[in-house]
Amino acid sequence: MTTAASSRRSHTLNIVLNTRISTVYQDNLKKSSHLFKNGRHIAKELAEWRDNPDKPEFKKLKLGQELKDAINGTVFILNYFEFLAQGIKYDDLDEVLLKECFSGFLENIERRGFFIIIEAQKTNPKNFEGIIYLSKRWRGESLVENCKDAPEKAQLGIQVPSKEEVKKIMRGEKVCFKNKPTSKKTRAKKKDKTKNEKK
């Protein structure tokens, strides 16, 4: 291994390790995954709102902090992969190592942020081009590139928020998400309540 290749691999390994221990990265990943777990994606309307909040149809739209955090967390992760893509493009990072570490997650994050990417590229086609670049290199295709002209054909999984929840949000109504994880203390209380009801 040449000195340059060794240095590149060492630098890449540091980035990967720092990702694991970075409180900022882990916090954003947690917020994103809280609502947009595997098989879930951000609703198109919210992606449109993020890029153009002054549109008349968004006048009454009201997002709770939980949803804002989940969207912002997803954008953070997308930007992180964009950074990795640029490092690979310019041969500053070891692609083999990054592919081993992140290729499985890349498909999920492209699906999760599908409409975020599409709306961002309407503003500037260069936005998130690295996500598409990596998907094509690592998986042979990009979901965004294949389906951006016909999003309804994309197999995205479950939309979050649901269509009904989006309608409420657009009207300015508060939405509480059913899949919000509960603490051990709350689960224990629910368990005790169920036991008492059975007696």
C-alpha beads as a LAMMPS data file, in Angstrom:
LAMMPS data file: protein, C-alpha beads

199 atoms
198 bonds

1 atom types
1 bond types

-500.0 500.0 xlo xhi
-500.0 500.0 ylo yhi
-500.0 500.0 zlo zhi

Masses

1 110.0

Atoms # bond

1 1 1 0.000 0.000 0.000
2 1 1 1.418 3.392 -0.981
3 1 1 1.881 6.179 1.539
4 1 1 -0.987 8.141 -0.051
5 1 1 -3.349 5.146 0.069
6 1 1 -2.353 4.361 3.650
7 1 1 -2.922 7.969 4.672
8 1 1 -6.302 8.031 2.908
9 1 1 -7.398 4.823 4.631
10 1 1 -6.271 6.097 8.027
11 1 1 -8.119 9.388 7.496
12 1 1 -11.268 7.507 6.416
13 1 1 -11.082 5.186 9.405
14 1 1 -10.912 8.213 11.712
15 1 1 -14.027 9.642 10.058
16 1 1 -15.909 6.360 10.496
17 1 1 -14.871 6.048 14.148
18 1 1 -15.733 9.674 14.844
19 1 1 -19.171 9.083 13.347
20 1 1 -19.754 6.328 15.896
21 1 1 -18.824 8.535 18.840
22 1 1 -20.065 11.902 17.556
23 1 1 -22.919 13.082 19.765
24 1 1 -24.084 15.453 16.998
25 1 1 -24.284 12.688 14.379
26 1 1 -25.855 10.168 16.735
27 1 1 -28.390 12.706 18.017
28 1 1 -29.475 13.601 14.465
29 1 1 -29.619 9.939 13.467
30 1 1 -31.774 9.187 16.513
31 1 1 -34.156 12.067 15.731
32 1 1 -34.459 10.993 12.095
33 1 1 -34.993 7.315 12.915
34 1 1 -37.480 8.144 15.662
35 1 1 -40.209 8.799 13.072
36 1 1 -38.631 7.666 9.816
37 1 1 -37.528 4.152 10.638
38 1 1 -36.656 1.618 7.920
39 1 1 -39.457 1.449 5.364
40 1 1 -40.742 4.969 6.085
41 1 1 -40.290 8.220 4.178
42 1 1 -40.954 11.915 4.653
43 1 1 -44.243 13.111 3.151
44 1 1 -43.955 15.062 -0.103
45 1 1 -45.855 18.067 1.297
46 1 1 -43.352 18.521 4.118
47 1 1 -40.432 18.333 1.688
48 1 1 -42.124 21.014 -0.432
49 1 1 -42.717 23.146 2.673
50 1 1 -39.063 22.818 3.689
51 1 1 -37.895 24.235 0.355
52 1 1 -40.660 26.786 -0.141
53 1 1 -42.396 27.642 3.159
54 1 1 -43.960 30.837 1.776
55 1 1 -46.312 29.060 -0.624
56 1 1 -49.962 30.009 0.126
57 1 1 -51.002 26.406 0.852
58 1 1 -48.538 26.320 3.755
59 1 1 -49.902 29.448 5.414
60 1 1 -51.565 27.518 8.259
61 1 1 -49.085 24.645 8.398
62 1 1 -47.852 23.930 11.894
63 1 1 -45.140 21.418 12.739
64 1 1 -44.489 20.068 16.198
65 1 1 -40.915 19.967 17.494
66 1 1 -40.820 16.177 17.196
67 1 1 -41.474 16.315 13.449
68 1 1 -39.159 19.295 12.895
69 1 1 -36.353 17.425 14.639
70 1 1 -36.974 14.302 12.550
71 1 1 -36.865 16.260 9.273
72 1 1 -33.771 18.233 10.294
73 1 1 -32.089 15.045 11.476
74 1 1 -32.731 13.421 8.108
75 1 1 -31.322 16.422 6.238
76 1 1 -28.225 16.273 8.461
77 1 1 -27.669 12.597 7.567
78 1 1 -28.212 13.334 3.860
79 1 1 -25.608 16.094 4.065
80 1 1 -23.214 13.717 5.807
81 1 1 -23.475 11.242 2.919
82 1 1 -23.041 14.139 0.516
83 1 1 -19.757 14.924 2.279
84 1 1 -18.641 11.302 1.942
85 1 1 -19.531 11.306 -1.757
86 1 1 -17.419 14.381 -2.463
87 1 1 -14.501 12.855 -0.558
88 1 1 -14.759 9.722 -2.700
89 1 1 -15.103 11.704 -5.940
90 1 1 -11.881 13.578 -5.309
91 1 1 -10.053 10.512 -3.993
92 1 1 -9.675 11.973 -0.512
93 1 1 -11.444 9.056 1.193
94 1 1 -11.131 5.277 0.965
95 1 1 -14.237 4.156 -0.925
96 1 1 -13.842 0.441 -0.181
97 1 1 -13.884 1.064 3.569
98 1 1 -16.834 3.474 3.390
99 1 1 -18.828 1.096 1.218
100 1 1 -18.285 -1.696 3.746
101 1 1 -19.497 0.549 6.554
102 1 1 -22.368 2.469 4.953
103 1 1 -23.689 0.831 1.778
104 1 1 -26.530 -0.904 3.621
105 1 1 -27.749 2.340 5.172
106 1 1 -27.447 4.386 1.969
107 1 1 -30.483 2.773 0.305
108 1 1 -32.591 3.469 3.376
109 1 1 -31.542 7.121 3.666
110 1 1 -32.166 7.784 -0.054
111 1 1 -35.658 6.287 0.357
112 1 1 -36.284 8.157 3.615
113 1 1 -35.290 11.499 2.112
114 1 1 -36.660 10.817 -1.389
115 1 1 -38.877 13.915 -1.578
116 1 1 -36.372 16.077 0.322
117 1 1 -33.823 15.324 -2.421
118 1 1 -36.283 15.871 -5.276
119 1 1 -37.516 19.211 -3.937
120 1 1 -33.964 20.399 -3.209
121 1 1 -32.921 19.552 -6.776
122 1 1 -35.757 21.653 -8.168
123 1 1 -34.009 24.624 -6.569
124 1 1 -30.552 23.485 -7.661
125 1 1 -29.880 20.255 -9.590
126 1 1 -26.526 19.947 -7.816
127 1 1 -28.189 19.577 -4.409
128 1 1 -27.640 16.060 -3.056
129 1 1 -26.064 14.923 -6.325
130 1 1 -23.561 12.994 -4.191
131 1 1 -26.335 10.763 -2.804
132 1 1 -27.284 9.786 -6.358
133 1 1 -23.613 9.341 -7.297
134 1 1 -23.009 6.974 -4.366
135 1 1 -26.227 5.015 -4.927
136 1 1 -25.273 4.363 -8.544
137 1 1 -21.730 3.340 -7.607
138 1 1 -22.621 1.154 -4.656
139 1 1 -26.011 -0.237 -5.679
140 1 1 -25.990 0.152 -9.464
141 1 1 -28.962 2.516 -9.468
142 1 1 -30.512 5.507 -7.731
143 1 1 -34.138 5.492 -6.610
144 1 1 -34.326 9.279 -6.986
145 1 1 -32.873 9.254 -10.492
146 1 1 -35.129 6.389 -11.583
147 1 1 -38.360 7.821 -10.183
148 1 1 -38.023 11.608 -9.907
149 1 1 -40.267 12.130 -12.961
150 1 1 -42.829 9.615 -11.714
151 1 1 -42.582 9.532 -7.877
152 1 1 -45.782 7.532 -7.614
153 1 1 -43.917 4.554 -9.099
154 1 1 -41.260 4.595 -6.372
155 1 1 -41.557 1.824 -3.784
156 1 1 -41.018 4.069 -0.764
157 1 1 -42.881 2.228 1.961
158 1 1 -44.942 4.015 4.614
159 1 1 -45.403 7.773 4.406
160 1 1 -44.849 9.750 7.608
161 1 1 -46.910 11.659 8.514
162 1 1 -49.830 9.754 6.987
163 1 1 -52.099 11.462 4.448
164 1 1 -54.677 12.178 7.146
165 1 1 -52.032 13.561 9.499
166 1 1 -50.657 15.770 6.710
167 1 1 -54.126 17.237 6.158
168 1 1 -54.343 18.094 9.863
169 1 1 -50.854 19.633 9.845
170 1 1 -51.756 21.718 6.780
171 1 1 -54.795 23.025 8.679
172 1 1 -52.621 23.978 11.628
173 1 1 -53.851 21.166 13.876
174 1 1 -51.631 19.374 16.371
175 1 1 -50.636 15.808 15.497
176 1 1 -49.344 13.230 17.970
177 1 1 -47.573 10.249 16.459
178 1 1 -48.681 6.758 17.472
179 1 1 -45.247 5.236 16.964
180 1 1 -43.594 7.478 19.544
181 1 1 -41.458 5.219 21.726
182 1 1 -42.276 5.114 25.407
183 1 1 -39.911 5.031 28.341
184 1 1 -39.481 1.900 30.487
185 1 1 -41.339 3.681 33.281
186 1 1 -44.339 4.413 31.013
187 1 1 -44.371 0.840 29.664
188 1 1 -44.307 -0.517 33.234
189 1 1 -47.292 1.678 34.174
190 1 1 -49.240 0.459 31.136
191 1 1 -48.414 -3.145 32.030
192 1 1 -49.654 -2.681 35.613
193 1 1 -52.826 -1.000 34.334
194 1 1 -53.526 -3.924 31.993
195 1 1 -53.000 -6.434 34.835
196 1 1 -55.407 -4.516 37.092
197 1 1 -58.036 -4.380 34.343
198 1 1 -57.875 -8.173 33.928
199 1 1 -58.451 -8.789 37.665

Bonds

1 1 1 2
2 1 2 3
3 1 3 4
4 1 4 5
5 1 5 6
6 1 6 7
7 1 7 8
8 1 8 9
9 1 9 10
10 1 10 11
11 1 11 12
12 1 12 13
13 1 13 14
14 1 14 15
15 1 15 16
16 1 16 17
17 1 17 18
18 1 18 19
19 1 19 20
20 1 20 21
21 1 21 22
22 1 22 23
23 1 23 24
24 1 24 25
25 1 25 26
26 1 26 27
27 1 27 28
28 1 28 29
29 1 29 30
30 1 30 31
31 1 31 32
32 1 32 33
33 1 33 34
34 1 34 35
35 1 35 36
36 1 36 37
37 1 37 38
38 1 38 39
39 1 39 40
40 1 40 41
41 1 41 42
42 1 42 43
43 1 43 44
44 1 44 45
45 1 45 46
46 1 46 47
47 1 47 48
48 1 48 49
49 1 49 50
50 1 50 51
51 1 51 52
52 1 52 53
53 1 53 54
54 1 54 55
55 1 55 56
56 1 56 57
57 1 57 58
58 1 58 59
59 1 59 60
60 1 60 61
61 1 61 62
62 1 62 63
63 1 63 64
64 1 64 65
65 1 65 66
66 1 66 67
67 1 67 68
68 1 68 69
69 1 69 70
70 1 70 71
71 1 71 72
72 1 72 73
73 1 73 74
74 1 74 75
75 1 75 76
76 1 76 77
77 1 77 78
78 1 78 79
79 1 79 80
80 1 80 81
81 1 81 82
82 1 82 83
83 1 83 84
84 1 84 85
85 1 85 86
86 1 86 87
87 1 87 88
88 1 88 89
89 1 89 90
90 1 90 91
91 1 91 92
92 1 92 93
93 1 93 94
94 1 94 95
95 1 95 96
96 1 96 97
97 1 97 98
98 1 98 99
99 1 99 100
100 1 100 101
101 1 101 102
102 1 102 103
103 1 103 104
104 1 104 105
105 1 105 106
106 1 106 107
107 1 107 108
108 1 108 109
109 1 109 110
110 1 110 111
111 1 111 112
112 1 112 113
113 1 113 114
114 1 114 115
115 1 115 116
116 1 116 117
117 1 117 118
118 1 118 119
119 1 119 120
120 1 120 121
121 1 121 122
122 1 122 123
123 1 123 124
124 1 124 125
125 1 125 126
126 1 126 127
127 1 127 128
128 1 128 129
129 1 129 130
130 1 130 131
131 1 131 132
132 1 132 133
133 1 133 134
134 1 134 135
135 1 135 136
136 1 136 137
137 1 137 138
138 1 138 139
139 1 139 140
140 1 140 141
141 1 141 142
142 1 142 143
143 1 143 144
144 1 144 145
145 1 145 146
146 1 146 147
147 1 147 148
148 1 148 149
149 1 149 150
150 1 150 151
151 1 151 152
152 1 152 153
153 1 153 154
154 1 154 155
155 1 155 156
156 1 156 157
157 1 157 158
158 1 158 159
159 1 159 160
160 1 160 161
161 1 161 162
162 1 162 163
163 1 163 164
164 1 164 165
165 1 165 166
166 1 166 167
167 1 167 168
168 1 168 169
169 1 169 170
170 1 170 171
171 1 171 172
172 1 172 173
173 1 173 174
174 1 174 175
175 1 175 176
176 1 176 177
177 1 177 178
178 1 178 179
179 1 179 180
180 1 180 181
181 1 181 182
182 1 182 183
183 1 183 184
184 1 184 185
185 1 185 186
186 1 186 187
187 1 187 188
188 1 188 189
189 1 189 190
190 1 190 191
191 1 191 192
192 1 192 193
193 1 193 194
194 1 194 195
195 1 195 196
196 1 196 197
197 1 197 198
198 1 198 199
